[in-house]
Amino acid sequence: MSWLTDSELMRRIDEYTINEAGIASEVLMERAALAVARRIAGNNDGKAGRVLVVYGRGNNGGDGLAAGRILKLWGWDVSAVPASSDIAEESMSVEEQKQYRSARFCGVDMLESGDLEKALKAPVLVVIDAIFGIGLKRAVEGRYLETIEMINRSSARVCAVDIPSGISADNGEVMGSAVKADMTVTFGFAKRGHFLYPGAVYAGKLYVEDAGFAVNDAGLAQFAQKTGAAEGSRGRAVSCFLDEREVHLPERFAWSNKGSYGKVLIVGAAQGCAGAGYLAAHAAFMAGCGMVKVLTCRDTVNLLNARQPEAMTGVLFGDDGEYDAKLLDEGIKWADVVLVGPGLGRSEAAHEVLKKILASGKRLTVDADALNIIAEQGLTDMIQGPSVLTPHIGELARLTGKDPAYLKAHIFDTAVEYTYNNKLTYVCKDARTV
């Protein structure tokens, strides 16, 4: 499991480490630079080669220059070039100035910004991207954009410091243009932009390194809540990334039976949507449910009897457009959890069935057509039991009234906002699900 932060929370961790814990920024920078240098060397089997550091103005540039200086002392051929002509020693941060002078003193070849294209045409093993850090808030333009495009055209491998320049640390958005890295070395915690697309593609292989921050995995959530409370808010949401290797089904015991592992009622898969019922039933069994019952139309019942015989079935929707109210009531009473929506349709009967399920007080998973009916009729307040809503971006837009492009760029904030305000769990589905 990887804990994820955004740019603002990481800024607070950095300030807390320096101002409260008393760990000097130079110490953090040196440890970050050493991590970058080790990863570059390790990915080349320790053999020295030629490195070009492309640095911007700020601590990210300082990290890159320090990494270049370390590699130089390890026997690498290292040059450094500013990303733009407006980056001069006198305009650098205090920390970056120190690293600039140390790198120059240790023999790093300091080039002018106009030398970048020529330097990239020479044989270069690795480009260190140290132009922008995680604090970038506006689109890349001008000479910086040209620099990024020159790096992307080169044949060198690229190591990004903290995050590929031009990628938003908060949502993975490409801000005008972005460096396409082969690997990214970040510090303390992974950032949301490393995992959300397209940032996940631009980051390449991600390494999360310990730079010495005074907040660790165990204390991250508490720190986020504490710093938020100090500002009069409920704190910043802390998130984590799970992959399939970290999802485990509950252990099954020899003295148990199918009734020991939950009863799931699936309502939907109306005429023409038999596949939705089959896939939902199959997924329920694969997730560990002990008993699954599907209330649907006659065609779907026939498919399930052939393809998923473990599932119990019932014909809820008749050919006359009516539904069997008694069968639905019995199914709801029987179930521990009700899944409603996949292939439900938007008929009058579907509306009535959904309202009865929403008012049942059962634990619900609400998906697909059920979400669209809820959005059309404003039925969210009818949900009485603890429930999970599973909208994709289009359905989420209908539920919230917000633009799909906005939701893609703010999927974390949206999930937090609606879960917190509605006391429901929102599973916002995209290339990454939040």
C-alpha positions as CSV (number, residue, x, y, z in Angstrom):
1,M,0.0,0.0,0.0
2,S,1.3,3.4,-1.0
3,W,0.2,6.5,1.0
4,L,-0.5,9.5,-1.3
5,T,-0.3,13.2,-0.6
6,D,-1.1,16.3,-2.7
7,S,1.2,19.3,-3.2
8,E,-0.3,21.3,-0.3
9,L,0.0,18.6,2.3
10,M,3.5,17.8,1.2
11,R,4.4,21.5,1.5
12,R,3.1,21.5,5.1
13,I,5.1,18.3,5.9
14,D,8.2,20.0,4.5
15,E,7.7,23.2,6.6
16,Y,6.9,21.2,9.7
17,T,10.1,19.2,9.3
18,I,12.2,22.3,8.9
19,N,10.5,24.7,11.3
20,E,9.2,22.4,14.1
21,A,11.4,19.4,14.0
22,G,14.5,21.5,13.3
23,I,15.8,19.4,10.4
24,A,17.7,21.7,8.1
25,S,16.5,22.0,4.5
26,E,20.1,21.3,3.4
27,V,19.8,17.9,5.1
28,L,16.6,17.1,3.3
29,M,18.0,18.2,0.0
30,E,21.2,16.2,0.4
31,R,19.3,13.0,1.2
32,A,16.9,13.6,-1.7
33,A,19.9,14.1,-4.1
34,L,21.7,11.0,-2.8
35,A,18.5,8.9,-3.5
36,V,18.3,10.2,-7.0
37,A,22.0,9.5,-7.6
38,R,21.8,6.0,-6.2
39,R,18.8,5.2,-8.4
40,I,20.5,6.5,-11.5
41,A,23.7,4.6,-10.8
42,G,21.8,1.4,-9.8
43,N,19.8,1.4,-13.1
44,N,23.1,1.5,-14.9
45,D,24.6,-1.4,-12.9
46,G,26.9,1.1,-11.2
47,K,28.8,2.0,-14.4
48,A,29.5,5.6,-14.9
49,G,28.2,7.5,-17.9
50,R,27.3,11.0,-19.1
51,V,24.6,12.9,-17.3
52,L,22.9,16.2,-18.2
53,V,21.1,18.0,-15.3
54,V,18.4,20.3,-16.6
55,Y,17.5,22.6,-13.7
56,G,14.9,25.2,-12.9
57,R,14.6,27.8,-10.3
58,G,13.9,26.5,-6.7
59,N,14.5,23.6,-4.5
60,N,13.7,21.1,-7.3
61,G,16.6,22.6,-9.2
62,G,18.8,22.3,-6.1
63,D,18.0,18.6,-5.8
64,G,19.0,18.0,-9.4
65,L,22.3,20.0,-9.1
66,A,23.1,18.1,-5.9
67,A,22.4,14.8,-7.5
68,G,24.7,15.8,-10.4
69,R,27.5,16.8,-8.0
70,I,27.2,13.4,-6.2
71,L,27.4,11.5,-9.6
72,K,30.4,13.7,-10.6
73,L,32.2,12.6,-7.4
74,W,31.3,9.0,-8.3
75,G,33.2,9.3,-11.6
76,W,30.3,10.3,-13.9
77,D,30.7,12.9,-16.7
78,V,28.1,15.5,-15.5
79,S,26.9,18.8,-17.2
80,A,24.2,21.1,-15.9
81,V,22.1,23.5,-18.0
82,P,19.4,25.9,-16.9
83,A,15.9,25.3,-18.4
84,S,15.6,29.0,-19.4
85,S,17.9,32.0,-19.8
86,D,16.2,33.8,-17.0
87,I,17.6,31.4,-14.4
88,A,20.8,33.0,-13.1
89,E,22.7,32.3,-9.9
90,E,21.5,35.6,-8.3
91,S,17.8,34.6,-8.9
92,M,18.0,31.2,-7.3
93,S,16.8,30.3,-3.8
94,V,19.4,30.3,-1.1
95,E,19.5,26.4,-1.0
96,E,19.8,26.2,-4.8
97,Q,22.6,28.8,-4.9
98,K,24.6,26.6,-2.4
99,Q,24.1,23.5,-4.6
100,Y,25.0,25.4,-7.7
101,R,28.3,26.6,-6.2
102,S,29.1,23.2,-4.8
103,A,28.4,21.5,-8.1
104,R,30.6,24.0,-10.0
105,F,33.4,23.6,-7.4
106,C,33.3,19.8,-7.7
107,G,33.8,20.0,-11.5
108,V,30.2,19.8,-12.9
109,D,30.3,21.5,-16.3
110,M,28.0,24.5,-16.1
111,L,26.4,25.3,-19.4
112,E,24.3,28.2,-20.7
113,S,20.6,27.7,-21.5
114,G,21.4,28.1,-25.2
115,D,23.7,25.1,-25.0
116,L,20.8,22.7,-24.3
117,E,20.0,21.5,-27.8
118,K,23.7,20.9,-28.6
119,A,24.2,19.1,-25.2
120,L,21.2,16.8,-26.0
121,K,22.6,15.9,-29.4
122,A,25.8,14.6,-27.9
123,P,25.7,11.1,-26.4
124,V,23.8,11.4,-23.1
125,L,23.0,8.4,-21.0
126,V,20.6,10.1,-18.5
127,V,18.9,13.5,-18.3
128,I,17.9,14.6,-14.8
129,D,14.7,16.6,-15.0
130,A,14.9,19.1,-12.2
131,I,12.9,21.9,-13.8
132,F,9.7,22.1,-11.8
133,G,8.7,20.3,-8.6
134,I,5.3,19.4,-7.2
135,G,4.3,23.1,-6.7
136,L,3.6,23.8,-10.3
137,K,0.1,25.6,-10.6
138,R,0.0,27.0,-14.1
139,A,0.5,25.8,-17.7
140,V,4.1,25.5,-18.9
141,E,4.9,28.0,-21.7
142,G,7.7,29.9,-23.4
143,R,11.3,28.7,-23.1
144,Y,10.3,26.1,-20.5
145,L,7.9,24.4,-22.9
146,E,10.6,24.4,-25.6
147,T,13.0,22.8,-23.1
148,I,10.6,20.1,-22.1
149,E,9.9,19.3,-25.8
150,M,13.7,19.1,-26.5
151,I,14.1,16.6,-23.6
152,N,11.3,14.5,-25.0
153,R,12.8,14.4,-28.4
154,S,16.2,13.2,-27.1
155,S,17.2,9.5,-27.0
156,A,18.5,9.7,-23.4
157,R,16.8,8.1,-20.5
158,V,15.1,10.6,-18.2
159,C,15.0,10.6,-14.4
160,A,12.5,13.1,-13.0
161,V,13.2,14.6,-9.6
162,D,10.0,14.3,-7.4
163,I,7.6,14.5,-10.4
164,P,8.0,14.9,-14.2
165,S,8.1,18.7,-14.9
166,G,4.7,19.8,-16.2
167,I,2.6,17.2,-14.4
168,S,0.2,18.3,-11.7
169,A,1.1,16.6,-8.4
170,D,-2.6,16.9,-7.4
171,N,-4.4,15.2,-10.3
172,G,-1.8,13.9,-12.9
173,E,-2.9,16.5,-15.5
174,V,-0.4,17.6,-18.2
175,M,-0.1,21.4,-17.7
176,G,0.6,22.5,-21.2
177,S,3.5,20.1,-21.8
178,A,5.3,17.6,-19.6
179,V,8.5,15.6,-19.4
180,K,8.1,11.9,-20.3
181,A,10.3,10.2,-17.8
182,D,11.6,6.7,-17.7
183,M,11.7,6.8,-13.9
184,T,10.8,9.3,-11.2
185,V,12.4,9.5,-7.7
186,T,10.0,11.2,-5.2
187,F,10.5,11.8,-1.5
188,G,8.6,11.0,1.6
189,F,5.3,9.9,0.0
190,A,4.0,9.3,-3.5
191,K,1.8,12.1,-4.9
192,R,-1.6,11.7,-6.4
193,G,-0.3,12.9,-9.7
194,H,2.1,9.9,-9.8
195,F,-0.9,7.5,-9.9
196,L,-3.7,9.4,-11.7
197,Y,-3.5,9.4,-15.5
198,P,-1.9,10.7,-17.6
199,G,0.7,11.5,-14.9
200,A,1.2,7.8,-14.1
201,V,2.4,7.2,-17.7
202,Y,4.7,10.2,-17.7
203,A,6.3,9.2,-14.4
204,G,7.6,5.9,-15.7
205,K,8.9,3.6,-12.9
206,L,8.3,5.3,-9.6
207,Y,10.6,5.2,-6.6
208,V,9.6,6.6,-3.2
209,E,12.6,7.5,-1.1
210,D,13.1,8.5,2.5
211,A,14.4,12.1,2.6
212,G,14.2,12.5,6.3
213,F,10.8,14.1,6.8
214,A,9.5,14.3,10.4
215,V,6.1,12.7,9.3
216,N,6.0,9.0,8.5
217,D,3.3,6.6,7.2
218,A,1.9,6.0,10.7
219,G,1.5,9.7,11.4
220,L,0.4,11.0,8.1
221,A,-3.4,10.9,8.6
222,Q,-3.1,12.5,12.0
223,F,-0.8,15.2,10.7
224,A,-3.2,16.0,7.8
225,Q,-6.2,16.2,10.2
226,K,-4.3,18.3,12.7
227,T,-3.0,20.9,10.3
228,G,-6.5,21.2,8.7
229,A,-8.1,21.6,12.1
230,A,-5.7,24.5,12.9
231,E,-7.2,26.3,9.9
232,G,-10.8,25.6,10.9
233,S,-11.4,22.9,8.4
234,R,-11.9,19.1,8.8
235,G,-8.4,18.6,7.4
236,R,-7.0,17.3,4.1
237,A,-8.0,13.9,2.9
238,V,-5.2,11.3,2.9
239,S,-5.4,8.6,0.4
240,C,-3.6,5.4,-0.5
241,F,-3.1,3.2,-3.5
242,L,-4.0,-0.4,-3.5
243,D,-3.2,-2.9,-6.2
244,E,-4.6,-6.4,-6.6
245,R,-1.8,-8.0,-4.6
246,E,-3.0,-6.2,-1.5
247,V,-6.7,-7.2,-1.7
248,H,-7.4,-10.4,0.2
249,L,-10.6,-12.4,0.6
250,P,-11.6,-13.4,4.1
251,E,-10.4,-16.8,5.2
252,R,-12.9,-19.6,4.9
253,F,-13.3,-22.2,7.6
254,A,-14.0,-25.9,7.2
255,W,-17.0,-25.8,9.5
256,S,-18.7,-23.0,7.6
257,N,-21.2,-23.1,4.8
258,K,-22.4,-20.9,2.0
259,G,-24.7,-19.1,4.3
260,S,-21.7,-18.0,6.4
261,Y,-20.5,-15.6,3.7
262,G,-23.4,-13.3,3.0
263,K,-26.5,-13.2,0.8
264,V,-26.5,-10.8,-2.1
265,L,-29.6,-9.8,-4.1
266,I,-29.0,-8.4,-7.6
267,V,-31.8,-6.5,-9.2
268,G,-31.6,-5.5,-12.8
269,A,-30.5,-7.0,-16.1
270,A,-33.8,-6.3,-17.8
271,Q,-34.7,-7.1,-21.4
272,G,-31.6,-6.8,-23.6
273,C,-29.1,-6.5,-20.7
274,A,-28.6,-10.1,-19.7
275,G,-24.9,-9.7,-19.7
276,A,-25.1,-7.2,-16.9
277,G,-26.8,-9.7,-14.6
278,Y,-24.4,-12.5,-15.5
279,L,-21.3,-10.3,-14.9
280,A,-22.7,-8.9,-11.6
281,A,-23.5,-12.4,-10.3
282,H,-20.1,-13.8,-11.4
283,A,-18.3,-10.8,-9.7
284,A,-20.2,-11.4,-6.5
285,F,-19.2,-15.0,-6.3
286,M,-15.6,-14.1,-7.2
287,A,-15.5,-11.5,-4.4
288,G,-16.4,-14.2,-1.9
289,C,-20.2,-14.0,-1.5
290,G,-21.8,-17.2,-0.3
291,M,-25.3,-16.9,-1.8
292,V,-26.4,-14.8,-4.8
293,K,-29.9,-14.3,-6.1
294,V,-30.7,-12.4,-9.3
295,L,-34.2,-10.9,-9.8
296,T,-34.5,-10.0,-13.5
297,C,-36.4,-10.8,-16.7
298,R,-37.0,-14.2,-18.2
299,D,-34.3,-14.1,-20.8
300,T,-31.6,-13.3,-18.2
301,V,-32.9,-16.1,-16.0
302,N,-32.3,-18.5,-18.9
303,L,-28.8,-17.2,-19.4
304,L,-27.9,-17.4,-15.7
305,N,-29.2,-21.0,-15.5
306,A,-26.8,-21.9,-18.3
307,R,-23.8,-19.8,-17.5
308,Q,-24.0,-19.2,-13.7
309,P,-25.9,-22.1,-12.2
310,E,-24.7,-21.3,-8.7
311,A,-26.9,-18.2,-8.7
312,M,-30.6,-18.4,-7.6
313,T,-32.9,-16.5,-10.0
314,G,-36.4,-15.1,-10.1
315,V,-38.5,-13.4,-12.9
316,L,-39.1,-10.0,-11.5
317,F,-40.0,-8.1,-14.7
318,G,-42.9,-9.5,-16.7
319,D,-43.4,-9.1,-20.4
320,D,-46.4,-6.8,-19.7
321,G,-44.1,-4.1,-18.2
322,E,-45.1,-4.9,-14.6
323,Y,-43.0,-6.3,-11.8
324,D,-43.7,-8.9,-9.1
325,A,-43.9,-6.9,-5.9
326,K,-44.1,-9.9,-3.6
327,L,-41.0,-11.5,-5.1
328,L,-39.1,-8.2,-4.6
329,D,-40.2,-7.9,-1.0
330,E,-39.1,-11.5,-0.3
331,G,-35.8,-10.9,-1.9
332,I,-35.1,-7.8,0.0
333,K,-36.0,-9.4,3.3
334,W,-33.7,-12.4,2.4
335,A,-30.6,-10.4,1.5
336,D,-27.8,-8.9,3.5
337,V,-26.9,-6.6,0.7
338,V,-28.8,-5.4,-2.4
339,L,-27.1,-4.5,-5.7
340,V,-29.4,-2.5,-7.9
341,G,-28.8,-0.9,-11.3
342,P,-26.8,-2.9,-13.8
343,G,-29.1,-3.2,-16.8
344,L,-32.1,-2.1,-14.7
345,G,-33.5,0.2,-17.5
346,R,-35.6,3.3,-16.9
347,S,-39.1,2.0,-17.3
348,E,-41.9,2.9,-14.9
349,A,-41.5,-0.5,-13.2
350,A,-37.7,0.2,-12.8
351,H,-38.5,3.5,-11.1
352,E,-40.9,1.8,-8.7
353,V,-38.5,-1.1,-7.9
354,L,-35.7,1.3,-7.2
355,K,-37.7,3.5,-4.8
356,K,-38.8,0.4,-2.9
357,I,-35.2,-0.8,-2.6
358,L,-33.9,2.7,-1.6
359,A,-36.4,2.9,1.2
360,S,-35.7,-0.6,2.5
361,G,-32.9,0.4,4.9
362,K,-30.7,-2.4,3.6
363,R,-27.1,-2.0,2.8
364,L,-27.0,-1.1,-0.9
365,T,-24.6,-1.0,-3.8
366,V,-26.1,1.4,-6.4
367,D,-24.9,1.4,-10.0
368,A,-25.7,2.2,-13.6
369,D,-29.3,2.9,-14.4
370,A,-30.2,3.2,-10.7
371,L,-27.7,6.1,-10.5
372,N,-29.3,7.8,-13.5
373,I,-32.8,7.5,-12.1
374,I,-31.6,8.9,-8.8
375,A,-29.9,11.8,-10.7
376,E,-33.1,12.5,-12.7
377,Q,-35.5,12.5,-9.8
378,G,-33.2,13.7,-6.9
379,L,-33.6,10.5,-4.9
380,T,-30.3,10.5,-2.9
381,D,-32.1,11.4,0.3
382,M,-34.2,8.3,0.0
383,I,-31.3,6.0,0.7
384,Q,-31.7,4.9,4.3
385,G,-29.1,2.2,4.8
386,P,-25.3,2.4,4.7
387,S,-24.7,2.4,0.9
388,V,-22.1,2.5,-1.8
389,L,-22.7,4.5,-5.0
390,T,-20.4,3.4,-8.0
391,P,-20.7,6.1,-10.7
392,H,-18.3,6.4,-13.7
393,I,-17.5,10.0,-14.7
394,G,-20.6,10.5,-16.8
395,E,-22.9,9.2,-14.1
396,L,-21.1,11.3,-11.5
397,A,-21.6,14.4,-13.7
398,R,-25.4,13.7,-13.7
399,L,-25.4,13.1,-9.9
400,T,-23.5,16.2,-9.1
401,G,-24.4,18.5,-11.9
402,K,-20.7,19.2,-12.6
403,D,-18.8,19.1,-15.9
404,P,-17.1,15.7,-16.6
405,A,-13.8,17.4,-17.4
406,Y,-13.9,19.1,-14.0
407,L,-14.7,15.8,-12.3
408,K,-11.8,14.0,-14.0
409,A,-9.4,16.7,-12.8
410,H,-10.9,16.8,-9.2
411,I,-11.9,13.2,-8.7
412,F,-10.3,13.0,-5.2
413,D,-11.9,16.1,-4.0
414,T,-15.3,15.1,-5.4
415,A,-15.2,11.7,-3.8
416,V,-14.3,13.2,-0.4
417,E,-16.9,16.0,-0.7
418,Y,-19.9,13.8,-1.5
419,T,-19.0,11.0,0.8
420,Y,-18.5,13.4,3.7
421,N,-21.6,15.5,3.0
422,N,-24.0,12.6,2.1
423,K,-22.7,10.0,4.5
424,L,-22.6,7.6,1.6
425,T,-19.5,5.9,0.1
426,Y,-18.8,7.1,-3.5
427,V,-16.7,4.9,-5.7
428,C,-15.8,7.2,-8.5
429,K,-14.7,5.0,-11.4
430,D,-12.1,6.1,-14.0
431,A,-8.8,4.7,-15.2
432,R,-8.0,5.0,-11.5
433,T,-11.0,4.5,-9.1
434,V,-11.3,6.7,-6.1
